[in-house]
Amino acid sequence: MDRKLFADSLFVSYGSGTPSAERIPYVCGTALTQEILQRLTTQIRSGCVRSVQLDDDERENSLIADFRSGWATVYIVKDVEHYYELVNDQFPNCGTQLTITGDGPTPQRHATQDMALMLEIIAHFAQTGGVYPACTWEHTVH
C-alpha cells in the first residue's frame, strides 16, 4: 500500500511546445500519487516544466518552484507565515538577476542549475511537507 503523501495537490505549468496529452492536469487528493510524482520528475529533467506548485489540503503549506533556461528557484511556505527560499551555496552572495519566474528577477543566490537537487527538494516536500535538510535555506517570517 502506498504511503499517503503530505502534499494534497499538484499544479504544473508547461512551455508552449508541450503537447496537451503529455501535460499533467491539476491533481488533488487521492489522485496525487507516487506515479504522478515520478512522471513530474521525468518532465522536469526533460526541461518542459515551467513551474510546479504543491499544497497541503489546508493550503497552509506549499512549495513553489520555477524553471527557465537551465535554472530553477524554489521556496516553501510553512504554516502560512514562514518562508524558506533556497540559497545556492556556490553563489551565496551573488545578486546577479536571472529571469526564472514571471514575478520579476531572481537573484542568482536564490537559483540553482542542480536539477537533481530540485527533484530531491520537491520529493521531500511531497512526502513530508518539510524543508529539505541537505541544502541551505533563507528563512523569513511574514
Secondary structure, 3 states (H helix, E strand, C coil): CCCCCCCCEEEEEECCCCCHHHCCCCEEHHHCCHHHHHHHHHHHHHCCEEEEEEECCCCCCEEEEEEECCEEEEEEEECCCEEEEEECCCCCCCCCEEEEECCEEEEHHHCECCHHHHHHHHHHHHHHCCCCCCCEEEEEEC
